Amino acid sequence: MTEAQVRVGVDIGGTFTDVALEHAGGMATCKVLTNYSQPEQAILDGIEKAAGEAGIAAAEISQVIHGTTLVTNALIERRGAKLAFVTTEGFRDVVEMRSENRFEQYDLNLELPKPLVARQHRYTLNERVAAEGAVLRPLDPSELERLVEAILAGGYEAVAIGLIHAYANPTHEQQVAQALRRAAPKLSLSLSSVISPQMREFERFNTVIANAYVQPMVSDYLGRLVARLREQRITAPVFMMHSGGGLISVETAAEQPVRLLESGPAGGAIFAADFATAHSLEKVMSFDMGGTTAKICLIEDGVPKTANTFEVARTYRFKKGSGMPVSTPVVEMVEIGAGGGSIAHVDGMGQIRVGPRSAASEPGPACYQRGGEKPTVTDANLMLGRLDPDNFAGGAIPLSKALSETALKTGLSVQTGLEPDEAAFGVTEMVDENMANAARVHTVENGRDVEAFTMIAFGGGAPLHACRLCEKLGVAELIIPPAAGVGSAVGFLKAPFSYEASKGLFQRLDRFDSAAVNAALTALEAEARGFVAAGAENAVTETKLTAMMRYAGQGWEIPVVLPYRPFTEAGLAELRSAFEDAYRTLFGRLIDGLQIEVTNWSVTVASLVPRQPGVERIHAGHPVAPNGIRRFYDAARRETVEADEIARSELAAGMMVNGPAVVVEDETTTIVTSGFTVTGQNDGSLLLQRKEVAQ
């Protein structure tokens, strides 16, 4: 950042909208409650508050970077455009037939997600393109004319076009789009050959349908946001955080809103990766807990793990396989319904359960005194002494312990016979165990040992729970970065401009056509570079190639990351070796005698961003005198303990406090349990270590 630049990162979450304003004098941050009816209003309120704290005039802001849950929420809540889908004759029901996977093997009442487009709004054309791109049956102009008439008569706001094998030859999709544009220039159109030009029609059709479904709403919202910013004299360009961990222009986001599905959590992963690099940590687990959900992401060698598919709108909200898969670049993470606003209840077996429903910001947890009556995780933490009712969110939101006690009593105690404080412990322990189980499964699925990782915790709720989560997982070290309470918003400011272009091009290594592959990769690189140049015209960039590979006969692929260069005989050997290394890491062994295949290719171009300077670790420090004493319930000891309370600003580099302790700041609170110490670091972060490790 140059001295004259003032950059703002804004993350709209389910409960809070987080703002981080970076200027020459440092960084100003704040949290405001999310406005569901007018989400852009919370952005304006947060920017005004942060700018006032920094002494910055709105006109001085030079860049606004935004991440939002708007797309995800629209798909979950089915709030999108009136939509038609055009596909090839015989493939009308692909989005309803799904795959053969049963995510709950013995559930006789299995509930599958309904397609976004009902059957009567799915139209077909008697055309056909072969898998290698040859036209087997051309489009009939008279049939296309009848299709256009039917769509115009239907009064649709958007049309998704997904023809079979369009990734290999998009000509027919383009002809359909041209005919619709001539007849209805303002109609919103999405083509699968543009949005997701990859093999596997189920995922490709879902992706283009999801994009078309939300495109009018997202375009309207982004236009409204830019206009409102201009009214406040903020004329800076607006960029969006995409789910793959980079920035795109607001125009690209309006055209391809499906890329925004996980934009907020992706910013958190970038935030954690930056600190992992600064602290020279090879294996990091990021733990992001906000008001609605908790997310865990694996980061190795400073790079978050990514994937090319993502499930949205799960009918069993956190059950893999129960959602609508879309093929778009995404930072891979496991998500559970365990935020501060997650509602606790008693199930049919008399057991305490938490989530997935959330009190969000409206009405919020009972203790917010905004009309909420259900017991939440925040209410439980307040009852257990982990939150200060007079200093929550810097005192902006006074909390009522009496209302929390009432909510726990009526919502849990009556059914279980537990006292409110016992019920509160049950709520927090259930949340922590759910997160620990999710982390264990996620690391095992990726062939990793969870105990080998350092945890980086951020978000308003994570520092409250991170120590207990480390105790359950056997993790010895934990880092709480500065501005942890608004970590995703800060992560936006550290993200590169990037774009991933992909294409389905099937290749067997024993019949590899290097000329065809090189031509396709050159085109993908040019496409990606063009999108990056729209936001960072003169930036220095790096290019990454990913091949989706498998053994012949297998039903799914694994990502194999490669250096971007033209393929030669030596490059082909490198491709085989890279696949075998990745396969052995995931599954522990190779399979002899089977050919290797590539299904999809992707090229990512990203601008280079400066990283934090390296941090020399301070393991032990000088004790610091506490500001006071706080009593909180220590789950590992099963008792209430007297803990030193200290302001985070007083934990300077080399200052140390032995747990139990409470470190307070405006946006979050860090609970240091009895088995840990906390030491201030040179970059303002807090290092929490098990006492036997710290000694």
C-alpha positions in Angstrom: 0.0 0.0 0.0 1.3 3.4 -0.9 1.2 6.2 1.7 -1.7 7.9 0.0 -3.9 4.8 -0.2 -6.8 4.2 2.1 -8.3 0.8 1.6 -11.5 -0.7 3.2 -12.4 -4.4 3.6 -16.0 -5.1 4.5 -17.4 -8.6 5.3 -21.2 -9.1 5.7 -21.8 -12.0 8.0 -25.0 -13.6 9.4 -24.8 -11.6 12.6 -22.2 -8.8 12.2 -20.8 -6.7 9.4 -17.1 -6.3 9.9 -15.1 -3.4 8.6 -11.3 -3.0 8.5 -9.9 0.4 7.2 -6.2 0.4 6.4 -4.4 3.8 6.2 -0.9 5.2 6.5 -1.3 5.5 10.3 -2.4 1.9 10.8 -5.7 0.1 10.8 -9.2 1.0 12.2 -11.7 -1.8 12.7 -15.3 -2.1 13.9 -18.3 -4.4 14.0 -21.9 -3.4 13.4 -25.0 -5.6 13.3 -25.9 -6.8 9.9 -28.9 -5.1 8.3 -30.9 -7.9 6.6 -33.4 -5.6 4.7 -30.7 -3.2 3.5 -27.2 -4.9 3.8 -25.5 -2.0 2.1 -26.6 0.3 5.0 -24.5 -1.7 7.5 -21.6 -1.3 5.1 -22.0 2.5 5.1 -22.5 2.7 8.9 -19.4 0.6 9.5 -17.2 2.6 7.1 -18.4 5.8 8.7 -17.5 4.5 12.1 -14.1 3.2 11.1 -13.2 6.3 9.2 -14.3 8.5 12.1 -12.0 6.5 14.4 -9.1 6.9 12.0 -9.7 10.6 11.3 -10.2 9.8 7.6 -12.6 11.6 5.3 -14.8 9.4 3.1 -13.4 11.0 -0.1 -9.9 9.8 0.9 -10.9 6.1 0.5 -9.1 4.8 -2.6 -10.4 1.2 -2.6 -13.3 -0.8 -1.2 -13.2 -4.6 -1.1 -16.3 -6.5 -0.2 -17.3 -10.1 0.7 -20.9 -11.2 1.3 -23.1 -14.1 2.1 -25.8 -12.7 -0.2 -25.4 -15.4 -2.9 -25.3 -18.3 -0.5 -28.3 -17.0 1.5 -30.3 -16.4 -1.7 -29.8 -20.0 -2.8 -30.6 -21.4 0.7 -33.7 -19.3 1.0 -34.8 -19.7 -2.7 -34.9 -15.9 -3.2 -33.9 -15.6 -6.9 -35.1 -14.8 -10.4 -38.0 -16.5 -12.2 -35.8 -18.8 -14.2 -35.9 -21.0 -17.3 -33.3 -23.7 -18.2 -32.4 -24.8 -21.7 -30.7 -28.1 -22.2 -30.3 -31.0 -24.7 -33.1 -33.3 -25.5 -32.9 -36.3 -23.0 -31.1 -34.3 -20.3 -34.0 -32.3 -18.9 -34.0 -34.2 -15.6 -30.3 -34.4 -14.9 -30.6 -31.8 -12.1 -33.3 -33.8 -10.5 -31.9 -37.3 -10.9 -28.6 -36.1 -9.3 -26.1 -38.9 -8.7 -26.3 -42.4 -7.1 -25.0 -41.1 -3.8 -27.1 -41.6 -0.7 -25.7 -39.4 2.1 -27.9 -41.1 4.7 -27.8 -44.8 3.7 -30.7 -46.0 5.9 -33.0 -42.9 6.0 -36.2 -44.0 4.3 -37.5 -40.4 4.3 -34.3 -39.0 2.7 -34.9 -35.4 1.7 -33.0 -34.3 -1.4 -32.6 -30.6 -2.3 -35.2 -29.5 -4.9 -33.8 -28.1 -8.2 -33.9 -24.4 -8.5 -35.8 -24.8 -11.8 -39.1 -26.8 -11.7 -39.6 -29.3 -14.5 -42.1 -27.2 -16.4 -39.5 -24.5 -16.7 -36.9 -26.7 -18.2 -36.8 -26.6 -22.0 -35.0 -28.9 -24.4 -33.5 -28.7 -27.9 -33.0 -31.7 -30.3 -29.2 -31.0 -30.8 -26.1 -32.9 -29.9 -22.4 -32.3 -29.6 -19.9 -35.2 -29.1 -17.5 -35.3 -26.1 -14.6 -34.3 -28.3 -16.6 -31.3 -29.7 -17.9 -32.6 -33.1 -21.4 -31.6 -34.0 -23.5 -34.7 -34.2 -26.9 -33.0 -34.7 -27.1 -29.3 -35.6 -29.5 -26.9 -34.1 -32.8 -26.6 -36.0 -33.5 -22.8 -36.6 -37.3 -23.3 -36.5 -37.1 -25.3 -33.2 -34.9 -22.5 -31.8 -37.4 -19.9 -32.9 -40.2 -21.8 -31.1 -38.0 -22.0 -27.9 -37.5 -18.2 -27.9 -41.3 -17.7 -28.3 -42.0 -20.0 -25.3 -39.4 -18.3 -23.1 -40.8 -14.8 -23.9 -44.3 -16.0 -23.2 -43.2 -17.4 -19.9 -42.2 -14.0 -18.5 -38.8 -15.2 -17.2 -36.2 -12.8 -15.6 -33.2 -15.1 -16.4 -32.3 -18.0 -18.6 -29.6 -20.6 -17.9 -28.3 -22.5 -21.0 -26.6 -25.8 -20.4 -26.2 -28.1 -23.4 -24.4 -31.4 -23.3 -20.7 -31.3 -24.0 -20.8 -27.5 -24.4 -17.4 -27.3 -22.7 -15.9 -29.0 -25.7 -17.8 -26.9 -28.3 -19.8 -23.9 -27.2 -21.2 -23.0 -30.6 -24.8 -24.2 -29.9 -25.0 -22.4 -26.6 -23.8 -19.3 -28.3 -26.5 -19.6 -31.0 -29.2 -20.0 -28.4 -27.9 -16.9 -26.5 -27.8 -14.8 -29.7 -31.4 -15.7 -30.5 -32.6 -14.8 -27.0 -30.6 -11.5 -27.0 -32.1 -10.5 -30.3 -35.6 -11.1 -29.0 -35.1 -9.8 -25.4 -31.9 -7.7 -25.0 -32.5 -7.1 -21.3 -33.0 -10.8 -20.4 -30.3 -12.1 -18.0 -28.4 -15.0 -19.7 -25.9 -17.5 -18.3 -24.0 -20.0 -20.5 -22.4 -23.1 -19.0 -19.6 -22.8 -21.5 -18.7 -19.5 -19.8 -19.6 -20.1 -16.2 -18.4 -23.7 -15.8 -16.8 -25.2 -19.0 -16.0 -28.5 -17.4 -16.9 -32.2 -17.7 -19.7 -33.6 -15.6 -23.1 -32.3 -16.6 -24.8 -32.5 -13.2 -22.3 -30.1 -11.6 -22.1 -27.9 -14.7 -25.9 -27.6 -15.1 -26.2 -26.8 -11.3 -23.6 -24.1 -11.6 -25.0 -22.3 -14.5 -28.5 -22.5 -13.0 -27.3 -21.1 -9.7 -25.5 -18.3 -11.5 -28.6 -17.3 -13.5 -30.9 -17.6 -10.5 -29.0 -15.0 -8.4 -27.6 -12.8 -11.2 -30.4 -10.2 -11.4 -30.5 -9.8 -7.6 -26.7 -9.6 -7.2 -26.4 -7.1 -10.1 -29.1 -4.9 -8.6 -27.5 -5.1 -5.1 -24.0 -4.3 -6.3 -25.3 -1.4 -8.4 -27.2 -0.1 -5.4 -24.1 -0.4 -3.2 -21.9 1.5 -5.6 -24.5 4.2 -5.9 -24.9 4.5 -2.1 -21.1 4.8 -1.8 -21.0 7.5 -4.4 -23.7 9.4 -2.4 -21.3 9.3 0.6 -18.5 10.7 -1.6 -16.7 7.4 -1.7 -15.8 7.3 -5.4 -13.2 4.5 -5.0 -13.5 1.4 -7.2 -15.3 -1.6 -5.6 -13.8 -5.1 -5.8 -15.3 -8.3 -4.6 -13.7 -11.2 -2.8 -14.4 -14.4 -4.6 -14.6 -17.9 -3.1 -11.3 -19.0 -4.5 -9.4 -16.5 -2.3 -8.8 -13.5 -4.7 -10.3 -10.3 -5.9 -12.4 -9.6 -9.0 -14.0 -6.5 -10.3 -17.5 -5.6 -9.4 -18.5 -6.0 -13.0 -17.2 -9.6 -13.2 -18.9 -10.4 -9.9 -22.2 -9.1 -11.4 -21.8 -11.4 -14.4 -20.6 -14.4 -12.5 -22.1 -14.1 -9.0 -21.7 -17.9 -8.4 -18.0 -17.1 -7.7 -19.1 -15.2 -4.6 -20.5 -18.2 -2.8 -17.9 -18.4 0.0 -16.3 -15.0 -0.4 -16.3 -14.1 3.3 -14.8 -17.3 4.6 -12.2 -17.2 1.8 -11.0 -13.9 3.2 -10.5 -15.5 6.6 -8.3 -18.2 5.1 -6.2 -15.6 3.4 -5.9 -13.7 6.7 -4.7 -16.9 8.4 -2.3 -17.8 5.6 -0.6 -14.5 5.8 0.2 -15.1 9.5 1.2 -18.6 8.8 3.8 -17.4 6.4 5.0 -14.6 8.8 5.5 -17.2 11.6 7.2 -19.7 9.3 4.5 -22.3 10.0 4.2 -25.1 7.5 1.0 -26.7 8.8 -1.8 -24.5 10.0 -5.5 -25.0 10.8 -7.5 -21.8 10.6 -10.5 -21.6 12.9 -13.0 -18.9 12.0 -16.1 -18.6 14.3 -18.5 -15.8 13.8 -22.2 -15.3 14.8 -23.7 -18.0 12.6 -21.1 -20.7 11.7 -17.6 -21.9 12.4 -15.2 -22.8 9.6 -12.0 -24.8 9.6 -9.5 -24.7 6.8 -6.1 -26.5 6.3 -3.2 -24.2 5.2 0.1 -25.8 4.2 3.2 -23.9 3.2 1.2 -20.6 3.4 -1.4 -21.7 0.9 -5.1 -22.5 1.9 -6.4 -25.8 0.5 -8.7 -25.2 -2.5 -11.2 -27.3 -4.4 -13.2 -26.9 -7.7 -16.6 -28.0 -6.3 -18.7 -26.8 -3.5 -22.1 -27.8 -2.0 -24.7 -25.2 -1.2 -28.2 -25.3 0.2 -27.8 -28.6 2.0 -31.1 -30.2 3.2 -29.1 -31.7 6.1 -27.3 -28.4 6.5 -23.8 -29.7 7.5 -24.1 -33.2 5.9 -21.8 -33.8 3.0 -23.7 -34.9 -0.1 -27.1 -33.4 0.9 -26.6 -30.2 -1.0 -26.5 -28.8 -4.6 -22.9 -29.2 -5.9 -21.6 -26.3 -8.0 -18.3 -26.4 -9.8 -16.5 -23.1 -9.0 -13.1 -22.4 -7.5 -13.4 -22.3 -3.7 -11.2 -22.4 -0.6 -11.9 -25.8 0.8 -13.1 -25.8 4.4 -15.4 -27.7 6.7 -18.4 -25.7 8.1 -20.7 -26.4 11.1 -23.5 -24.4 12.6 -21.7 -23.3 15.7 -21.6 -19.5 15.8 -22.3 -17.2 18.7 -25.9 -16.9 17.6 -26.5 -20.6 17.1 -29.6 -21.7 19.0 -29.5 -24.6 21.5 -32.4 -27.0 21.9 -33.2 -30.4 23.3 -33.8 -33.2 20.8 -36.2 -36.2 21.0 -33.6 -38.2 23.1 -33.4 -35.5 25.7 -29.9 -34.4 24.6 -28.7 -30.8 24.2 -28.1 -29.9 20.5 -26.7 -26.7 19.0 -27.6 -25.2 15.6 -28.0 -25.1 12.7 -30.7 -22.4 13.3 -29.2 -19.1 14.4 -30.7 -16.0 16.1 -28.4 -14.0 13.8 -28.6 -10.2 14.3 -32.4 -10.0 14.2 -33.4 -10.6 16.9 -30.0 -11.9 18.1 -29.2 -13.9 21.3 -31.4 -13.3 24.3 -28.8 -11.3 26.1 -28.7 -8.7 23.3 -32.0 -7.4 24.6 -33.4 -7.1 21.1 -36.3 -9.5 21.5 -34.5 -12.9 21.2 -35.9 -15.6 23.5 -34.0 -18.7 22.5 -30.8 -19.8 24.3 -27.7 -19.4 22.1 -23.9 -20.0 22.4 -23.4 -16.3 23.3 -25.9 -16.7 26.2 -24.1 -19.8 27.4 -20.7 -18.0 27.3 -22.1 -15.1 29.2 -23.5 -17.4 31.9 -20.1 -19.1 32.3 -18.3 -15.8 32.8 -16.4 -15.8 29.5 -18.0 -12.5 28.4 -18.1 -9.2 30.1 -21.7 -7.9 29.9 -20.6 -4.3 30.2 -17.8 -4.5 27.6 -19.2 -6.6 24.7 -18.3 -5.1 21.3 -16.4 -2.4 23.1 -19.5 -1.6 25.2 -21.7 -0.9 22.1 -24.0 -3.8 22.9 -24.7 -4.2 26.6 -25.6 -7.8 27.5 -28.2 -9.0 30.0 -27.2 -12.0 32.0 -30.7 -12.2 33.5 -32.2 -12.7 30.0 -29.6 -15.3 29.2 -30.5 -17.2 32.4 -34.2 -17.0 31.5 -33.6 -18.3 28.0 -31.4 -21.2 29.2 -33.9 -22.1 31.9 -37.0 -22.1 29.6 -35.2 -23.5 26.6 -33.1 -26.2 28.2 -33.5 -26.5 32.0 -37.2 -27.4 31.9 -36.6 -30.3 29.6 -33.3 -31.6 31.0 -33.6 -30.8 34.7 -30.2 -29.0 34.6 -29.6 -25.7 36.3 -29.0 -22.8 33.8 -25.2 -22.8 34.4 -25.0 -26.5 33.9 -27.1 -26.2 30.7 -24.7 -23.4 29.6 -21.7 -25.8 30.1 -23.6 -28.4 28.1 -24.1 -26.0 25.2 -20.5 -24.8 25.0 -19.1 -28.4 25.4 -21.4 -29.6 22.6 -20.2 -26.8 20.3 -16.6 -27.5 21.1 -17.0 -31.3 20.6 -18.8 -30.7 17.2 -16.0 -28.5 16.0 -13.3 -31.0 17.2 -15.0 -33.9 15.4 -15.3 -31.8 12.2 -11.6 -30.9 12.4 -10.6 -34.5 13.0 -12.6 -35.8 10.0 -11.3 -33.0 7.8 -7.7 -33.7 8.5 -8.1 -37.4 8.2 -9.9 -37.0 4.8 -6.8 -35.1 3.6 -4.3 -37.6 4.9 -3.1 -35.4 7.7 -2.5 -35.7 11.5 -4.4 -32.9 13.3 -1.9 -32.8 16.2 0.8 -31.7 13.8 -1.0 -28.4 13.1 -0.8 -25.0 14.7 -4.2 -23.3 15.1 -4.9 -19.7 14.0 -8.2 -18.5 15.5 -10.1 -15.4 14.5 -13.7 -14.1 14.2 -15.7 -12.8 17.1 -16.3 -16.2 18.6 -13.2 -18.2 17.9 -10.9 -16.8 20.6 -13.5 -17.8 23.2 -13.5 -21.4 22.2 -10.0 -22.0 20.6 -8.2 -23.1 23.8 -10.8 -25.7 24.6 -10.8 -26.9 21.0 -7.0 -27.3 21.1 -7.4 -29.3 24.3 -9.8 -31.7 22.6 -7.6 -32.1 19.5 -4.2 -32.4 21.2 -3.0 -29.2 19.4 -0.1 -27.6 21.3 0.0 -24.1 19.9 -2.5 -21.5 19.0 -2.2 -18.0 17.5 -4.7 -15.1 17.9 -3.7 -12.5 15.3 -4.3 -8.8 15.9 -7.7 -7.6 14.7 -8.9 -11.2 15.0 -12.5 -10.2 15.6 -12.7 -8.9 12.0 -10.2 -11.3 10.5 -12.1 -11.9 7.2 -12.3 -8.2 6.5 -8.6 -7.8 7.1 -8.0 -10.8 4.9 -9.7 -9.0 2.0 -7.0 -6.4 2.2 -4.3 -9.0 1.9 -5.8 -10.9 -1.0 -4.4 -10.8 -4.6 -6.4 -10.0 -7.7 -6.9 -13.4 -9.2 -9.0 -15.4 -11.6 -9.2 -19.1 -12.4 -10.2 -20.1 -15.9 -11.1 -23.8 -16.5 -11.9 -26.2 -19.3 -12.8 -29.8 -19.7 -10.3 -31.5 -22.0 -10.1 -35.3 -21.5 -6.6 -36.8 -21.9 -5.1 -40.2 -21.2 -1.4 -40.0 -20.5 -0.6 -42.9 -22.8 -2.4 -40.9 -25.7 -1.5 -37.4 -24.6 -2.0 -34.7 -27.2 0.4 -32.0 -26.0 -0.5 -29.6 -28.9 -4.2 -29.6 -28.0 -3.5 -29.2 -24.3 -1.0 -26.4 -24.8 -3.4 -24.5 -27.1 -6.2 -24.9 -24.5 -3.9 -23.7 -21.6 -2.7 -20.7 -23.6 -6.3 -19.6 -24.1 -7.1 -20.2 -20.4 -4.1 -18.1 -19.4 -5.1 -15.3 -21.6 -8.7 -15.4 -20.3 -7.6 -15.3 -16.7 -5.0 -12.6 -17.3 -7.6 -10.4 -18.9 -9.9 -10.6 -15.8 -7.0 -9.8 -13.5 -5.9 -6.8 -15.6 -9.3 -5.3 -15.1 -8.5 -4.8 -11.4 -4.7 -4.7 -11.4 -3.5 -3.7 -14.9 0.2 -3.3 -14.2 0.6 -5.8 -11.4 3.3 -8.5 -11.3 1.5 -11.8 -11.5 2.1 -15.5 -11.1 0.4 -18.3 -12.9 -0.6 -21.7 -11.6 -1.8 -24.8 -13.4 -4.1 -27.4 -11.8 -5.0 -30.7 -13.5 -7.9 -32.9 -12.2 -6.6 -36.4 -12.5 -7.6 -40.0 -11.7 -6.9 -43.6 -12.6 -8.9 -45.0 -15.5 -12.2 -46.4 -14.2 -12.3 -44.2 -11.1 -15.4 -42.1 -10.5 -13.7 -38.9 -9.2 -10.5 -36.9 -9.5 -7.9 -35.3 -7.3 -6.3 -31.9 -7.9 -2.7 -31.9 -9.0 -0.9 -28.5 -8.9 1.8 -28.0 -11.5 4.1 -25.2 -12.7 2.6 -23.4 -15.7 4.6 -24.2 -18.8 4.1 -25.8 -22.2 4.0 -29.6 -22.1 6.9 -31.6 -23.6 8.0 -35.2 -23.0 9.7 -34.1 -19.8 6.6 -32.3 -18.8 4.5 -35.4 -19.3 6.8 -37.3 -17.0 6.5 -34.5 -14.4 2.7 -34.7 -14.7 2.7 -38.4 -14.0 5.0 -38.0 -11.0 3.0 -35.1 -9.6 -0.2 -37.2 -9.7 1.5 -40.2 -8.0 2.8 -38.0 -5.2 -0.6 -36.4 -4.7 -2.4 -39.8 -4.8 0.1 -41.4 -2.4 -0.3 -38.5 0.1 -4.1 -38.8 0.1 -4.5 -42.6 0.0 -1.2 -44.0 1.2 -0.5 -46.1 -1.9 -0.6 -46.2 -5.7 -2.5 -48.6 -8.0 -0.4 -50.6 -10.4 -1.4 -51.4 -13.9 -4.0 -48.6 -14.4 -3.7 -45.8 -16.9 -3.8 -42.2 -15.6 -6.3 -39.6 -17.0 -6.9 -35.9 -16.9 -10.5 -34.6 -17.0 -10.4 -30.9 -16.4 -7.7 -28.2 -16.5 -7.6 -24.8 -14.7 -5.2 -21.9 -15.0 -5.0 -19.3 -12.2 -3.4 -15.9 -12.7 -2.9 -13.9 -9.5 -1.2 -10.7 -8.7 1.7 -10.8 -6.2 1.0 -9.2 -2.9 3.6 -8.2 -0.2 3.6 -10.5 2.8 4.2 -9.6 6.4 7.9 -9.6 7.4 9.0 -12.7 9.2 8.3 -12.9 12.9 10.8 -14.2 15.4 8.9 -16.4 17.8 8.9 -15.4 21.5 8.2 -18.5 23.5 8.6 -17.2 27.0 8.3 -13.7 28.4 8.0 -11.5 31.4 4.9 -11.8 33.6 2.5 -8.8 33.3 0.3 -7.6 36.1 -3.5 -8.1 35.5 -6.1 -5.4 35.4 -8.4 -7.4 37.5 -9.9 -10.8 38.2 -12.6 -12.6 36.1 -14.3 -15.8 37.2 -15.1 -18.2 34.3 -15.9 -21.9 34.0 -12.8 -23.9 32.9 -14.2 -27.0 31.0 -11.1 -29.1 31.3 -11.0 -28.7 35.1 -14.8 -28.9 35.4 -14.8 -25.9 37.8 -15.1 -22.2 38.0 -11.6 -20.6 38.2 -10.3 -17.2 39.1 -8.5 -15.8 36.1 -6.3 -12.8 35.5 -8.0 -10.3 33.2 -5.8 -8.1 31.0 -6.3 -5.7 28.1 -4.8 -7.0 24.9 -3.1 -3.7 24.4 -1.0 -4.4 27.5 0.3 -7.8 26.2 3.2 -6.2 24.3 5.9 -8.3 22.7 7.6 -10.5 25.3 4.9 -10.0 28.0 3.3 -13.2 29.3 0.3 -14.4 31.4 -0.2 -17.9 32.8 -3.6 -19.4 32.4 -6.3 -19.2 33.5 -6.6 -15.7 32.0 -8.9 -13.5 30.0 -7.6 -11.2 27.3 -10.1 -8.5 26.4 -10.4 -6.2 23.4 -13.3 -4.5 21.6 -14.1 -7.1 18.9 -13.5 -10.3 20.8 -12.3 -12.0 24.0 -9.6 -14.6 24.3 -10.1 -17.3 27.0 -6.8 -18.8 28.1 -7.6 -22.0 30.0 -5.6 -23.4 32.9 -3.3 -25.5 30.8 -2.0 -22.7 28.6 0.1 -19.6 28.7 -0.2 -16.5 26.5 2.7 -14.5 25.2 2.7 -11.3 23.2 4.6 -11.4 19.8 6.4 -8.8 17.8 3.6 -8.5 15.2 0.9 -7.9 17.8 -0.4 -11.5 17.8 -0.9 -13.7 20.8 0.9 -17.0 21.1 -0.9 -19.5 23.3 1.0 -22.7 24.2 0.5 -25.7 26.4 2.4 -25.1 29.6 4.6 -28.2 29.1 5.5 -26.9 25.6 6.2 -23.3 26.7 8.5 -24.3 29.5 
